């Protein structure tokens, strides 16, 4: 998990523009009920923050700067 985090940290300036461009790719309507998608998105966000807190609490991450 730490190795993946370090990879994303080192390459974040290159990865962000690529993911940002994906937002502009046209697609068909996938769902009708947007409440379900909002709940799923918020759940993923909360789980990601929990993983981040556990990682910071359990592993000493060496940061530059």
PDB file of N, H, CA, C and O in Angstrom:
ATOM      1  N   UNK A   1       0.828  -1.176   0.000  1.00  0.00           N
ATOM      2  CA  UNK A   1       0.000   0.000   0.000  1.00  0.00           C
ATOM      3  C   UNK A   1       0.881   1.252   0.000  1.00  0.00           C
ATOM      4  O   UNK A   1       0.583   2.227  -0.689  1.00  0.00           O
ATOM      5  N   UNK A   2       1.955   1.218   0.768  1.00  0.00           N
ATOM      6  H   UNK A   2       2.197   0.426   1.328  1.00  0.00           H
ATOM      7  CA  UNK A   2       2.847   2.367   0.836  1.00  0.00           C
ATOM      8  C   UNK A   2       3.548   2.572  -0.503  1.00  0.00           C
ATOM      9  O   UNK A   2       3.733   3.708  -0.940  1.00  0.00           O
ATOM     10  N   UNK A   3       3.941   1.473  -1.156  1.00  0.00           N
ATOM     11  H   UNK A   3       3.791   0.551  -0.800  1.00  0.00           H
ATOM     12  CA  UNK A   3       4.613   1.591  -2.458  1.00  0.00           C
ATOM     13  C   UNK A   3       3.687   2.212  -3.497  1.00  0.00           C
ATOM     14  O   UNK A   3       4.124   3.034  -4.302  1.00  0.00           O
ATOM     15  N   UNK A   4       2.424   1.831  -3.487  1.00  0.00           N
ATOM     16  H   UNK A   4       2.068   1.163  -2.833  1.00  0.00           H
ATOM     17  CA  UNK A   4       1.459   2.420  -4.416  1.00  0.00           C
ATOM     18  C   UNK A   4       1.266   3.899  -4.115  1.00  0.00           C
ATOM     19  O   UNK A   4       1.195   4.721  -5.029  1.00  0.00           O
ATOM     20  N   UNK A   5       1.182   4.238  -2.819  1.00  0.00           N
ATOM     21  H   UNK A   5       1.240   3.571  -2.077  1.00  0.00           H
ATOM     22  CA  UNK A   5       1.049   5.634  -2.428  1.00  0.00           C
ATOM     23  C   UNK A   5       2.242   6.462  -2.863  1.00  0.00           C
ATOM     24  O   UNK A   5       2.086   7.591  -3.328  1.00  0.00           O
ATOM     25  N   UNK A   6       3.440   5.898  -2.712  1.00  0.00           N
ATOM     26  H   UNK A   6       3.566   4.981  -2.334  1.00  0.00           H
ATOM     27  CA  UNK A   6       4.642   6.608  -3.149  1.00  0.00           C
ATOM     28  C   UNK A   6       4.649   6.802  -4.662  1.00  0.00           C
ATOM     29  O   UNK A   6       5.069   7.849  -5.154  1.00  0.00           O
ATOM     30  N   UNK A   7       4.185   5.795  -5.397  1.00  0.00           N
ATOM     31  H   UNK A   7       3.844   4.944  -4.997  1.00  0.00           H
ATOM     32  CA  UNK A   7       4.115   5.918  -6.858  1.00  0.00           C
ATOM     33  C   UNK A   7       3.181   7.043  -7.258  1.00  0.00           C
ATOM     34  O   UNK A   7       3.529   7.868  -8.102  1.00  0.00           O
ATOM     35  N   UNK A   8       1.988   7.086  -6.657  1.00  0.00           N
ATOM     36  H   UNK A   8       1.705   6.416  -5.971  1.00  0.00           H
ATOM     37  CA  UNK A   8       1.041   8.154  -6.976  1.00  0.00           C
ATOM     38  C   UNK A   8       1.563   9.518  -6.550  1.00  0.00           C
ATOM     39  O   UNK A   8       1.311  10.517  -7.224  1.00  0.00           O
ATOM     40  N   UNK A   9       2.288   9.569  -5.439  1.00  0.00           N
ATOM     41  H   UNK A   9       2.493   8.758  -4.891  1.00  0.00           H
ATOM     42  CA  UNK A   9       2.829  10.849  -4.972  1.00  0.00           C
ATOM     43  C   UNK A   9       3.881  11.376  -5.948  1.00  0.00           C
ATOM     44  O   UNK A   9       3.906  12.567  -6.256  1.00  0.00           O
ATOM     45  N   UNK A  10       4.748  10.483  -6.433  1.00  0.00           N
ATOM     46  H   UNK A  10       4.727   9.515  -6.182  1.00  0.00           H
ATOM     47  CA  UNK A  10       5.794  10.907  -7.366  1.00  0.00           C
ATOM     48  C   UNK A  10       5.241  11.293  -8.729  1.00  0.00           C
ATOM     49  O   UNK A  10       5.788  12.179  -9.386  1.00  0.00           O
ATOM     50  N   UNK A  11       4.171  10.648  -9.164  1.00  0.00           N
ATOM     51  H   UNK A  11       3.726   9.928  -8.630  1.00  0.00           H
ATOM     52  CA  UNK A  11       3.646  10.868 -10.517  1.00  0.00           C
ATOM     53  C   UNK A  11       2.375  11.703 -10.536  1.00  0.00           C
ATOM     54  O   UNK A  11       1.705  11.767 -11.566  1.00  0.00           O
ATOM     55  N   UNK A  12       2.025  12.345  -9.424  1.00  0.00           N
ATOM     56  H   UNK A  12       2.569  12.292  -8.587  1.00  0.00           H
ATOM     57  CA  UNK A  12       0.748  13.060  -9.331  1.00  0.00           C
ATOM     58  C   UNK A  12       0.641  14.208 -10.324  1.00  0.00           C
ATOM     59  O   UNK A  12      -0.462  14.506 -10.782  1.00  0.00           O
ATOM     60  N   UNK A  13       1.728  14.854 -10.669  1.00  0.00           N
ATOM     61  H   UNK A  13       2.624  14.612 -10.297  1.00  0.00           H
ATOM     62  CA  UNK A  13       1.666  15.968 -11.609  1.00  0.00           C
ATOM     63  C   UNK A  13       1.405  15.504 -13.036  1.00  0.00           C
ATOM     64  O   UNK A  13       0.962  16.299 -13.865  1.00  0.00           O
ATOM     65  N   UNK A  14       1.666  14.245 -13.339  1.00  0.00           N
ATOM     66  H   UNK A  14       2.026  13.599 -12.666  1.00  0.00           H
ATOM     67  CA  UNK A  14       1.408  13.701 -14.668  1.00  0.00           C
ATOM     68  C   UNK A  14       0.055  12.993 -14.742  1.00  0.00           C
ATOM     69  O   UNK A  14      -0.603  13.004 -15.782  1.00  0.00           O
ATOM     70  N   UNK A  15      -0.348  12.385 -13.640  1.00  0.00           N
ATOM     71  H   UNK A  15       0.187  12.376 -12.796  1.00  0.00           H
ATOM     72  CA  UNK A  15      -1.587  11.608 -13.627  1.00  0.00           C
ATOM     73  C   UNK A  15      -2.819  12.508 -13.608  1.00  0.00           C
ATOM     74  O   UNK A  15      -3.801  12.210 -14.289  1.00  0.00           O
ATOM     75  N   UNK A  16      -2.791  13.604 -12.845  1.00  0.00           N
ATOM     76  H   UNK A  16      -1.993  13.846 -12.292  1.00  0.00           H
ATOM     77  CA  UNK A  16      -3.969  14.461 -12.708  1.00  0.00           C
ATOM     78  C   UNK A  16      -4.496  14.972 -14.042  1.00  0.00           C
ATOM     79  O   UNK A  16      -5.698  14.855 -14.282  1.00  0.00           O
ATOM     80  N   UNK A  17      -3.663  15.537 -14.934  1.00  0.00           N
ATOM     81  H   UNK A  17      -2.687  15.632 -14.739  1.00  0.00           H
ATOM     82  CA  UNK A  17      -4.221  16.025 -16.214  1.00  0.00           C
ATOM     83  C   UNK A  17      -4.868  14.924 -17.051  1.00  0.00           C
ATOM     84  O   UNK A  17      -5.843  15.168 -17.761  1.00  0.00           O
ATOM     85  N   UNK A  18      -4.326  13.723 -16.965  1.00  0.00           N
ATOM     86  H   UNK A  18      -3.533  13.525 -16.388  1.00  0.00           H
ATOM     87  CA  UNK A  18      -4.901  12.611 -17.735  1.00  0.00           C
ATOM     88  C   UNK A  18      -6.303  12.281 -17.218  1.00  0.00           C
ATOM     89  O   UNK A  18      -7.240  12.142 -18.005  1.00  0.00           O
ATOM     90  N   UNK A  19      -6.445  12.157 -15.900  1.00  0.00           N
ATOM     91  H   UNK A  19      -5.684  12.270 -15.261  1.00  0.00           H
ATOM     92  CA  UNK A  19      -7.757  11.866 -15.328  1.00  0.00           C
ATOM     93  C   UNK A  19      -8.731  13.022 -15.541  1.00  0.00           C
ATOM     94  O   UNK A  19      -9.929  12.806 -15.724  1.00  0.00           O
ATOM     95  N   UNK A  20      -8.215  14.241 -15.517  1.00  0.00           N
ATOM     96  H   UNK A  20      -7.242  14.416 -15.369  1.00  0.00           H
ATOM     97  CA  UNK A  20      -9.070  15.409 -15.752  1.00  0.00           C
ATOM     98  C   UNK A  20      -9.623  15.395 -17.169  1.00  0.00           C
ATOM     99  O   UNK A  20     -10.785  15.744 -17.378  1.00  0.00           O
ATOM    100  N   UNK A  21      -8.820  15.000 -18.140  1.00  0.00           N
ATOM    101  H   UNK A  21      -7.876  14.716 -17.970  1.00  0.00           H
ATOM    102  CA  UNK A  21      -9.292  14.932 -19.526  1.00  0.00           C
ATOM    103  C   UNK A  21     -10.364  13.863 -19.706  1.00  0.00           C
ATOM    104  O   UNK A  21     -11.236  14.001 -20.564  1.00  0.00           O
ATOM    105  N   UNK A  22     -10.308  12.811 -18.914  1.00  0.00           N
ATOM    106  H   UNK A  22      -9.600  12.700 -18.217  1.00  0.00           H
ATOM    107  CA  UNK A  22     -11.339  11.772 -18.988  1.00  0.00           C
ATOM    108  C   UNK A  22     -12.728  12.304 -18.647  1.00  0.00           C
ATOM    109  O   UNK A  22     -13.728  11.727 -19.075  1.00  0.00           O
ATOM    110  N   UNK A  23     -12.807  13.384 -17.892  1.00  0.00           N
ATOM    111  H   UNK A  23     -11.995  13.853 -17.545  1.00  0.00           H
ATOM    112  CA  UNK A  23     -14.108  13.964 -17.540  1.00  0.00           C
ATOM    113  C   UNK A  23     -14.848  14.508 -18.757  1.00  0.00           C
ATOM    114  O   UNK A  23     -16.072  14.639 -18.730  1.00  0.00           O
ATOM    115  N   UNK A  24     -14.123  14.822 -19.814  1.00  0.00           N
ATOM    116  H   UNK A  24     -13.129  14.716 -19.835  1.00  0.00           H
ATOM    117  CA  UNK A  24     -14.724  15.443 -20.984  1.00  0.00           C
ATOM    118  C   UNK A  24     -15.041  14.460 -22.106  1.00  0.00           C
ATOM    119  O   UNK A  24     -15.474  14.872 -23.182  1.00  0.00           O
ATOM    120  N   UNK A  25     -14.832  13.179 -21.873  1.00  0.00           N
ATOM    121  H   UNK A  25     -14.480  12.844 -20.999  1.00  0.00           H
ATOM    122  CA  UNK A  25     -15.177  12.164 -22.873  1.00  0.00           C
ATOM    123  C   UNK A  25     -16.685  11.951 -22.824  1.00  0.00           C
ATOM    124  O   UNK A  25     -17.224  11.595 -21.777  1.00  0.00           O
ATOM    125  N   UNK A  26     -17.374  12.166 -23.948  1.00  0.00           N
ATOM    126  H   UNK A  26     -16.936  12.456 -24.799  1.00  0.00           H
ATOM    127  CA  UNK A  26     -18.833  11.986 -23.943  1.00  0.00           C
ATOM    128  C   UNK A  26     -19.215  10.516 -23.737  1.00  0.00           C
ATOM    129  O   UNK A  26     -18.532   9.609 -24.212  1.00  0.00           O
ATOM    130  N   UNK A  27     -20.304  10.307 -23.031  1.00  0.00           N
ATOM    131  H   UNK A  27     -20.859  11.044 -22.645  1.00  0.00           H
ATOM    132  CA  UNK A  27     -20.795   8.957 -22.806  1.00  0.00           C
ATOM    133  C   UNK A  27     -22.317   8.985 -22.749  1.00  0.00           C
ATOM    134  O   UNK A  27     -22.934  10.044 -22.636  1.00  0.00           O
ATOM    135  N   UNK A  28     -22.897   7.813 -22.828  1.00  0.00           N
ATOM    136  H   UNK A  28     -22.395   6.952 -22.919  1.00  0.00           H
ATOM    137  CA  UNK A  28     -24.346   7.723 -22.736  1.00  0.00           C
ATOM    138  C   UNK A  28     -24.769   7.770 -21.271  1.00  0.00           C
ATOM    139  O   UNK A  28     -23.946   7.602 -20.371  1.00  0.00           O
ATOM    140  N   UNK A  29     -26.046   7.997 -21.043  1.00  0.00           N
ATOM    141  H   UNK A  29     -26.715   8.134 -21.774  1.00  0.00           H
ATOM    142  CA  UNK A  29     -26.570   8.046 -19.676  1.00  0.00           C
ATOM    143  C   UNK A  29     -26.522   6.642 -19.093  1.00  0.00           C
ATOM    144  O   UNK A  29     -27.065   5.699 -19.669  1.00  0.00           O
ATOM    145  N   UNK A  30     -25.872   6.513 -17.951  1.00  0.00           N
ATOM    146  H   UNK A  30     -25.431   7.278 -17.483  1.00  0.00           H
ATOM    147  CA  UNK A  30     -25.687   5.203 -17.340  1.00  0.00           C
ATOM    148  C   UNK A  30     -26.761   4.875 -16.308  1.00  0.00           C
ATOM    149  O   UNK A  30     -27.156   3.719 -16.159  1.00  0.00           O
ATOM    150  N   UNK A  31     -27.226   5.889 -15.604  1.00  0.00           N
ATOM    151  H   UNK A  31     -26.905   6.828 -15.725  1.00  0.00           H
ATOM    152  CA  UNK A  31     -28.213   5.651 -14.552  1.00  0.00           C
ATOM    153  C   UNK A  31     -29.301   6.703 -14.619  1.00  0.00           C
ATOM    154  O   UNK A  31     -29.119   7.783 -15.182  1.00  0.00           O
ATOM    155  N   UNK A  32     -30.431   6.364 -14.034  1.00  0.00           N
ATOM    156  H   UNK A  32     -30.579   5.486 -13.578  1.00  0.00           H
ATOM    157  CA  UNK A  32     -31.535   7.303 -13.964  1.00  0.00           C
ATOM    158  C   UNK A  32     -31.610   7.910 -12.567  1.00  0.00           C
ATOM    159  O   UNK A  32     -31.913   9.094 -12.415  1.00  0.00           O
ATOM    160  N   UNK A  33     -31.337   7.102 -11.551  1.00  0.00           N
ATOM    161  H   UNK A  33     -31.091   6.140 -11.674  1.00  0.00           H
ATOM    162  CA  UNK A  33     -31.433   7.557 -10.166  1.00  0.00           C
ATOM    163  C   UNK A  33     -30.060   8.035  -9.694  1.00  0.00           C
ATOM    164  O   UNK A  33     -29.183   7.223  -9.398  1.00  0.00           O
ATOM    165  N   UNK A  34     -29.882   9.334  -9.624  1.00  0.00           N
ATOM    166  H   UNK A  34     -30.594   9.994  -9.864  1.00  0.00           H
ATOM    167  CA  UNK A  34     -28.596   9.904  -9.248  1.00  0.00           C
ATOM    168  C   UNK A  34     -28.333   9.837  -7.748  1.00  0.00           C
ATOM    169  O   UNK A  34     -27.190  10.006  -7.322  1.00  0.00           O
ATOM    170  N   UNK A  35     -29.358   9.597  -6.939  1.00  0.00           N
ATOM    171  H   UNK A  35     -30.286   9.460  -7.285  1.00  0.00           H
ATOM    172  CA  UNK A  35     -29.155   9.485  -5.496  1.00  0.00           C
ATOM    173  C   UNK A  35     -28.286   8.277  -5.165  1.00  0.00           C
ATOM    174  O   UNK A  35     -27.431   8.349  -4.282  1.00  0.00           O
ATOM    175  N   UNK A  36     -28.499   7.179  -5.863  1.00  0.00           N
ATOM    176  H   UNK A  36     -29.193   7.121  -6.580  1.00  0.00           H
ATOM    177  CA  UNK A  36     -27.704   5.971  -5.625  1.00  0.00           C
ATOM    178  C   UNK A  36     -26.238   6.240  -5.974  1.00  0.00           C
ATOM    179  O   UNK A  36     -25.338   5.841  -5.235  1.00  0.00           O
ATOM    180  N   UNK A  37     -26.005   6.906  -7.083  1.00  0.00           N
ATOM    181  H   UNK A  37     -26.737   7.229  -7.684  1.00  0.00           H
ATOM    182  CA  UNK A  37     -24.638   7.217  -7.494  1.00  0.00           C
ATOM    183  C   UNK A  37     -23.981   8.160  -6.487  1.00  0.00           C
ATOM    184  O   UNK A  37     -22.796   8.008  -6.188  1.00  0.00           O
ATOM    185  N   UNK A  38     -24.723   9.123  -5.966  1.00  0.00           N
ATOM    186  H   UNK A  38     -25.685   9.246  -6.209  1.00  0.00           H
ATOM    187  CA  UNK A  38     -24.177  10.040  -4.959  1.00  0.00           C
ATOM    188  C   UNK A  38     -23.800   9.280  -3.691  1.00  0.00           C
ATOM    189  O   UNK A  38     -22.750   9.542  -3.104  1.00  0.00           O
ATOM    190  N   UNK A  39     -24.636   8.352  -3.267  1.00  0.00           N
ATOM    191  H   UNK A  39     -25.489   8.139  -3.744  1.00  0.00           H
ATOM    192  CA  UNK A  39     -24.348   7.552  -2.072  1.00  0.00           C
ATOM    193  C   UNK A  39     -23.108   6.696  -2.298  1.00  0.00           C
ATOM    194  O   UNK A  39     -22.261   6.585  -1.411  1.00  0.00           O
ATOM    195  N   UNK A  40     -22.995   6.096  -3.472  1.00  0.00           N
ATOM    196  H   UNK A  40     -23.683   6.187  -4.192  1.00  0.00           H
ATOM    197  CA  UNK A  40     -21.811   5.283  -3.783  1.00  0.00           C
ATOM    198  C   UNK A  40     -20.555   6.158  -3.791  1.00  0.00           C
ATOM    199  O   UNK A  40     -19.525   5.762  -3.246  1.00  0.00           O
ATOM    200  N   UNK A  41     -20.629   7.331  -4.397  1.00  0.00           N
ATOM    201  H   UNK A  41     -21.466   7.653  -4.840  1.00  0.00           H
ATOM    202  CA  UNK A  41     -19.483   8.235  -4.451  1.00  0.00           C
ATOM    203  C   UNK A  41     -19.050   8.705  -3.077  1.00  0.00           C
ATOM    204  O   UNK A  41     -17.856   8.736  -2.779  1.00  0.00           O
ATOM    205  N   UNK A  42     -20.003   9.070  -2.241  1.00  0.00           N
ATOM    206  H   UNK A  42     -20.973   9.045  -2.483  1.00  0.00           H
ATOM    207  CA  UNK A  42     -19.678   9.498  -0.879  1.00  0.00           C
ATOM    208  C   UNK A  42     -19.086   8.340  -0.083  1.00  0.00           C
ATOM    209  O   UNK A  42     -18.155   8.535   0.698  1.00  0.00           O
ATOM    210  N   UNK A  43     -19.620   7.142  -0.278  1.00  0.00           N
ATOM    211  H   UNK A  43     -20.376   6.984  -0.913  1.00  0.00           H
ATOM    212  CA  UNK A  43     -19.087   5.967   0.414  1.00  0.00           C
ATOM    213  C   UNK A  43     -17.644   5.697   0.012  1.00  0.00           C
ATOM    214  O   UNK A  43     -16.805   5.410   0.866  1.00  0.00           O
ATOM    215  N   UNK A  44     -17.349   5.785  -1.272  1.00  0.00           N
ATOM    216  H   UNK A  44     -18.031   6.018  -1.966  1.00  0.00           H
ATOM    217  CA  UNK A  44     -15.972   5.580  -1.748  1.00  0.00           C
ATOM    218  C   UNK A  44     -15.052   6.636  -1.158  1.00  0.00           C
ATOM    219  O   UNK A  44     -13.924   6.332  -0.770  1.00  0.00           O
ATOM    220  N   UNK A  45     -15.527   7.876  -1.088  1.00  0.00           N
ATOM    221  H   UNK A  45     -16.443   8.122  -1.403  1.00  0.00           H
ATOM    222  CA  UNK A  45     -14.725   8.950  -0.514  1.00  0.00           C
ATOM    223  C   UNK A  45     -14.428   8.696   0.959  1.00  0.00           C
ATOM    224  O   UNK A  45     -13.293   8.872   1.403  1.00  0.00           O
ATOM    225  N   UNK A  46     -15.423   8.289   1.704  1.00  0.00           N
ATOM    226  H   UNK A  46     -16.345   8.145   1.342  1.00  0.00           H
ATOM    227  CA  UNK A  46     -15.231   8.021   3.133  1.00  0.00           C
ATOM    228  C   UNK A  46     -14.285   6.843   3.341  1.00  0.00           C
ATOM    229  O   UNK A  46     -13.413   6.897   4.207  1.00  0.00           O
ATOM    230  N   UNK A  47     -14.447   5.786   2.559  1.00  0.00           N
ATOM    231  H   UNK A  47     -15.156   5.742   1.855  1.00  0.00           H
ATOM    232  CA  UNK A  47     -13.554   4.631   2.672  1.00  0.00           C
ATOM    233  C   UNK A  47     -12.119   5.033   2.343  1.00  0.00           C
ATOM    234  O   UNK A  47     -11.185   4.607   3.022  1.00  0.00           O
ATOM    235  N   UNK A  48     -11.940   5.849   1.307  1.00  0.00           N
ATOM    236  H   UNK A  48     -12.698   6.194   0.756  1.00  0.00           H
ATOM    237  CA  UNK A  48     -10.602   6.321   0.955  1.00  0.00           C
ATOM    238  C   UNK A  48      -9.962   7.133   2.057  1.00  0.00           C
ATOM    239  O   UNK A  48      -8.770   6.984   2.327  1.00  0.00           O
ATOM    240  N   UNK A  49     -10.740   7.993   2.700  1.00  0.00           N
ATOM    241  H   UNK A  49     -11.708   8.113   2.481  1.00  0.00           H
ATOM    242  CA  UNK A  49     -10.199   8.792   3.804  1.00  0.00           C
ATOM    243  C   UNK A  49      -9.884   7.906   5.008  1.00  0.00           C
ATOM    244  O   UNK A  49      -8.903   8.155   5.710  1.00  0.00           O
ATOM    245  N   UNK A  50     -10.691   6.883   5.259  1.00  0.00           N
ATOM    246  H   UNK A  50     -11.488   6.681   4.689  1.00  0.00           H
ATOM    247  CA  UNK A  50     -10.394   5.960   6.356  1.00  0.00           C
ATOM    248  C   UNK A  50      -9.097   5.206   6.097  1.00  0.00           C
ATOM    249  O   UNK A  50      -8.286   5.037   7.007  1.00  0.00           O
ATOM    250  N   UNK A  51      -8.895   4.752   4.861  1.00  0.00           N
ATOM    251  H   UNK A  51      -9.554   4.890   4.122  1.00  0.00           H
ATOM    252  CA  UNK A  51      -7.644   4.073   4.510  1.00  0.00           C
ATOM    253  C   UNK A  51      -6.468   5.022   4.700  1.00  0.00           C
ATOM    254  O   UNK A  51      -5.415   4.627   5.200  1.00  0.00           O
ATOM    255  N   UNK A  52      -6.655   6.272   4.298  1.00  0.00           N
ATOM    256  H   UNK A  52      -7.511   6.593   3.892  1.00  0.00           H
ATOM    257  CA  UNK A  52      -5.602   7.282   4.461  1.00  0.00           C
ATOM    258  C   UNK A  52      -5.269   7.485   5.936  1.00  0.00           C
ATOM    259  O   UNK A  52      -4.093   7.550   6.295  1.00  0.00           O
ATOM    260  N   UNK A  53      -6.278   7.587   6.793  1.00  0.00           N
ATOM    261  H   UNK A  53      -7.233   7.534   6.501  1.00  0.00           H
ATOM    262  CA  UNK A  53      -6.040   7.787   8.224  1.00  0.00           C
ATOM    263  C   UNK A  53      -5.334   6.593   8.850  1.00  0.00           C
ATOM    264  O   UNK A  53      -4.427   6.762   9.664  1.00  0.00           O
ATOM    265  N   UNK A  54      -5.747   5.384   8.473  1.00  0.00           N
ATOM    266  H   UNK A  54      -6.484   5.246   7.812  1.00  0.00           H
ATOM    267  CA  UNK A  54      -5.115   4.184   9.016  1.00  0.00           C
ATOM    268  C   UNK A  54      -3.659   4.116   8.568  1.00  0.00           C
ATOM    269  O   UNK A  54      -2.778   3.782   9.360  1.00  0.00           O
ATOM    270  N   UNK A  55      -3.406   4.431   7.303  1.00  0.00           N
ATOM    271  H   UNK A  55      -4.121   4.702   6.659  1.00  0.00           H
ATOM    272  CA  UNK A  55      -2.036   4.398   6.788  1.00  0.00           C
ATOM    273  C   UNK A  55      -1.167   5.408   7.511  1.00  0.00           C
ATOM    274  O   UNK A  55      -0.047   5.087   7.910  1.00  0.00           O
ATOM    275  N   UNK A  56      -1.656   6.606   7.684  1.00  0.00           N
ATOM    276  H   UNK A  56      -2.566   6.866   7.359  1.00  0.00           H
ATOM    277  CA  UNK A  56      -0.883   7.628   8.379  1.00  0.00           C
ATOM    278  C   UNK A  56      -0.675   7.247   9.847  1.00  0.00           C
ATOM    279  O   UNK A  56       0.374   7.536  10.422  1.00  0.00           O
ATOM    280  N   UNK A  57      -1.663   6.608  10.444  1.00  0.00           N
ATOM    281  H   UNK A  57      -2.516   6.373   9.977  1.00  0.00           H
ATOM    282  CA  UNK A  57      -1.555   6.221  11.848  1.00  0.00           C
ATOM    283  C   UNK A  57      -0.630   5.038  12.086  1.00  0.00           C
ATOM    284  O   UNK A  57      -0.005   4.953  13.143  1.00  0.00           O
ATOM    285  N   UNK A  58      -0.528   4.128  11.131  1.00  0.00           N
ATOM    286  H   UNK A  58      -1.035   4.197  10.272  1.00  0.00           H
ATOM    287  CA  UNK A  58       0.241   2.912  11.335  1.00  0.00           C
ATOM    288  C   UNK A  58       1.628   2.914  10.697  1.00  0.00           C
ATOM    289  O   UNK A  58       2.514   2.199  11.164  1.00  0.00           O
ATOM    290  N   UNK A  59       1.830   3.684   9.662  1.00  0.00           N
ATOM    291  H   UNK A  59       1.110   4.265   9.282  1.00  0.00           H
ATOM    292  CA  UNK A  59       3.086   3.655   8.918  1.00  0.00           C
ATOM    293  C   UNK A  59       3.668   5.056   8.893  1.00  0.00           C
ATOM    294  O   UNK A  59       2.984   6.017   8.545  1.00  0.00           O
ATOM    295  N   UNK A  60       4.927   5.164   9.261  1.00  0.00           N
ATOM    296  H   UNK A  60       5.484   4.383   9.544  1.00  0.00           H
ATOM    297  CA  UNK A  60       5.587   6.461   9.176  1.00  0.00           C
ATOM    298  C   UNK A  60       5.969   6.695   7.718  1.00  0.00           C
ATOM    299  O   UNK A  60       6.774   5.956   7.152  1.00  0.00           O
ATOM    300  N   UNK A  61       5.385   7.727   7.118  1.00  0.00           N
ATOM    301  H   UNK A  61       4.731   8.328   7.578  1.00  0.00           H
ATOM    302  CA  UNK A  61       5.637   8.048   5.720  1.00  0.00           C
ATOM    303  C   UNK A  61       6.638   9.190   5.672  1.00  0.00           C
ATOM    304  O   UNK A  61       6.393  10.268   6.214  1.00  0.00           O
ATOM    305  N   UNK A  62       7.762   8.948   5.022  1.00  0.00           N
ATOM    306  H   UNK A  62       7.962   8.072   4.581  1.00  0.00           H
ATOM    307  CA  UNK A  62       8.792   9.986   4.904  1.00  0.00           C
ATOM    308  C   UNK A  62       8.408  10.912   3.788  1.00  0.00           C
ATOM    309  O   UNK A  62       8.207  10.484   2.651  1.00  0.00           O
ATOM    310  N   UNK A  63       8.305  12.200   4.113  1.00  0.00           N
ATOM    311  H   UNK A  63       8.468  12.548   5.036  1.00  0.00           H
ATOM    312  CA  UNK A  63       7.911  13.193   3.116  1.00  0.00           C
ATOM    313  C   UNK A  63       9.060  14.150   2.883  1.00  0.00           C
ATOM    314  O   UNK A  63       9.810  14.476   3.804  1.00  0.00           O
ATOM    315  N   UNK A  64       9.192  14.590   1.670  1.00  0.00           N
ATOM    316  H   UNK A  64       8.583  14.325   0.922  1.00  0.00           H
ATOM    317  CA  UNK A  64      10.196  15.596   1.353  1.00  0.00           C
ATOM    318  C   UNK A  64       9.630  16.983   1.471  1.00  0.00           C
ATOM    319  O   UNK A  64       8.419  17.174   1.353  1.00  0.00           O
ATOM    320  N   UNK A  65      10.487  17.956   1.702  1.00  0.00           N
ATOM    321  H   UNK A  65      11.470  17.800   1.798  1.00  0.00           H
ATOM    322  CA  UNK A  65      10.056  19.345   1.725  1.00  0.00           C
ATOM    323  C   UNK A  65       9.686  19.779   3.067  1.00  0.00           C
ATOM    324  O   UNK A  65       9.298  20.932   3.257  1.00  0.00           O
TER     325      UNK A  65
END
